[in-house]
Amino acid sequence: MKNSVKTLDRESLNRLAIRYVERYATSRKKLARYLHRKIGEREWDDAKPPAVEELVEHIAALGYVDDATYAQSKAAALTRRGYGTRRVSHALYEAGISEADGREAYQTSESNKWAAADKFARKRRIGPYAESQQDSVKCRKQLQAFLRAGHDFDVASRFVFARPGAEISEDS
């Protein structure tokens, strides 16, 4: 807890913000949350109150934080891991991404939803990737896992209720 005893002022808050954005891809909202948390953890030692929103906007104006780029990379990462569009949109909402900045990321996620569902089924050995036909209780649990991962019911049920080794496609 070496850093927690140091008090913060404008300069040290600026250094914290720069250090954070150089280490992590982030959104404006996540950066603001981080800075507010650091102010709460340490004492503020400046006559003026902390201007977190102005600092965040300044850093964004410098190009260190770009919500649209962050949204694209976050959506691509979640889709590659097998998560569906609802999970992607929830993650973007939590990161404070506006609808305009997240539109392209959401569309990318929507266009890759079948590949994401296939990846999820393959990782969890569900449906066509299972070793044997599952009983109804196991299928229900697998369907729930698909839904929690943000997939549509129709897509999830097509994977969950497919026979092991069966070929399923987006068109059928």
C-alpha positions in Angstrom: 0.0 0.0 0.0 2.9 2.3 -0.7 1.0 4.6 -3.0 -2.1 4.9 -0.9 -0.4 7.2 1.6 0.5 9.8 -1.0 -1.9 12.6 -1.3 -3.1 13.7 -4.7 -3.0 17.0 -6.4 -3.7 18.1 -10.0 -0.3 17.0 -11.3 -0.3 13.6 -9.6 -3.9 13.0 -10.8 -2.8 13.8 -14.4 0.2 11.4 -14.0 -2.2 8.7 -12.8 -4.5 9.2 -15.7 -1.7 9.1 -18.3 -0.2 6.0 -16.6 -3.6 4.3 -16.7 -4.3 4.9 -20.4 -0.8 3.9 -21.4 -1.3 0.5 -19.6 -4.9 -0.3 -20.5 -7.3 0.2 -23.3 -10.2 2.1 -21.7 -13.2 4.3 -22.3 -13.9 7.7 -20.9 -16.3 6.4 -18.3 -13.8 3.7 -17.1 -11.0 6.3 -16.8 -13.3 8.6 -14.8 -14.3 5.8 -12.5 -10.6 4.9 -11.9 -9.7 8.5 -11.1 -12.6 9.0 -8.8 -11.7 5.7 -7.0 -8.1 6.9 -6.6 -9.3 10.3 -5.2 -11.4 8.3 -2.7 -8.5 6.1 -1.7 -6.1 9.0 -1.1 -6.4 12.5 0.3 -7.0 15.4 -2.1 -4.3 18.0 -1.4 -5.2 20.9 -3.6 -7.2 24.1 -3.1 -9.3 23.5 -6.1 -11.6 20.5 -6.3 -10.6 17.7 -8.7 -11.7 18.3 -12.2 -11.9 14.7 -13.3 -14.3 15.2 -16.3 -12.2 18.0 -17.7 -9.1 15.8 -17.4 -10.8 12.9 -19.1 -12.0 15.1 -21.9 -8.4 16.5 -22.3 -6.9 13.1 -22.5 -9.6 12.0 -25.0 -8.9 15.2 -27.1 -5.2 14.1 -27.2 -6.3 10.8 -28.7 -5.3 8.6 -25.8 -8.9 7.5 -25.2 -11.3 6.7 -28.1 -14.6 5.2 -27.1 -15.4 3.9 -30.6 -12.1 2.1 -31.0 -12.4 0.7 -27.5 -15.9 -0.6 -28.3 -14.7 -2.3 -31.5 -11.8 -4.1 -29.7 -14.0 -5.1 -26.8 -16.7 -6.4 -29.0 -14.2 -8.3 -31.2 -12.6 -9.9 -28.1 -15.9 -11.0 -26.6 -17.1 -12.4 -29.9 -13.8 -14.3 -30.3 -14.4 -15.8 -26.8 -17.8 -17.0 -27.8 -20.1 -14.4 -26.3 -23.3 -13.2 -27.9 -24.6 -9.8 -28.9 -26.5 -9.2 -25.7 -23.4 -9.8 -23.6 -21.4 -7.5 -25.9 -24.0 -4.7 -25.7 -24.0 -5.1 -21.9 -20.2 -4.8 -21.7 -20.3 -1.7 -23.9 -23.0 -0.2 -21.7 -21.0 -0.9 -18.5 -18.0 0.8 -20.1 -20.1 3.9 -20.8 -20.0 3.6 -24.6 -22.6 5.8 -26.2 -25.0 4.3 -28.8 -23.2 6.2 -31.6 -19.7 5.0 -30.6 -20.9 1.4 -30.1 -23.1 1.1 -33.2 -20.4 -0.4 -35.4 -19.1 -2.7 -32.7 -22.6 -4.0 -32.1 -23.2 -4.5 -35.9 -19.9 -6.5 -36.0 -21.0 -8.6 -33.1 -24.4 -9.2 -34.7 -22.8 -10.3 -38.0 -20.5 -12.7 -36.2 -23.1 -14.2 -33.8 -23.2 -17.6 -35.5 -19.4 -17.9 -35.3 -19.5 -16.8 -31.6 -22.2 -19.4 -30.8 -20.2 -22.1 -32.6 -17.1 -21.1 -30.6 -19.1 -21.2 -27.3 -20.5 -24.6 -28.1 -17.1 -26.0 -29.1 -15.5 -24.7 -25.9 -18.2 -26.2 -23.7 -18.7 -29.4 -25.8 -22.3 -28.7 -26.3 -24.6 -30.2 -29.0 -22.6 -31.3 -32.1 -19.4 -31.1 -30.1 -20.6 -33.3 -27.2 -19.3 -36.8 -26.8 -22.8 -38.3 -26.3 -26.4 -37.2 -26.4 -27.3 -35.3 -23.2 -30.4 -35.8 -21.0 -33.0 -33.1 -20.7 -31.6 -31.6 -17.4 -28.2 -31.2 -18.9 -29.7 -29.7 -22.1 -31.6 -27.2 -20.0 -28.4 -26.2 -18.1 -26.5 -25.8 -21.4 -29.3 -23.7 -22.8 -29.2 -21.5 -19.8 -25.4 -21.1 -20.2 -25.9 -20.1 -23.8 -28.5 -17.5 -22.8 -26.2 -16.1 -20.0 -23.5 -15.8 -22.6 -25.7 -13.4 -24.5 -26.9 -15.6 -27.4 -30.4 -15.6 -28.9 -32.7 -18.5 -27.9 -33.1 -19.7 -31.4 -29.4 -20.0 -32.0 -28.8 -21.5 -28.6 -31.5 -24.1 -29.0 -30.2 -25.1 -32.4 -26.8 -25.9 -30.9 -28.0 -27.4 -27.6 -30.5 -29.8 -29.2 -28.2 -30.9 -32.1 -27.0 -34.5 -32.0 -23.4 -35.1 -31.3 -21.4 -35.0 -34.5 -24.3 -33.4 -36.5 -23.6 -30.7 -39.0 -25.5 -27.5 -38.3 -25.3 -24.4 -40.3 -26.6 -20.8 -40.0 -29.0 -21.3 -42.9 -30.7 -24.5 -41.8 
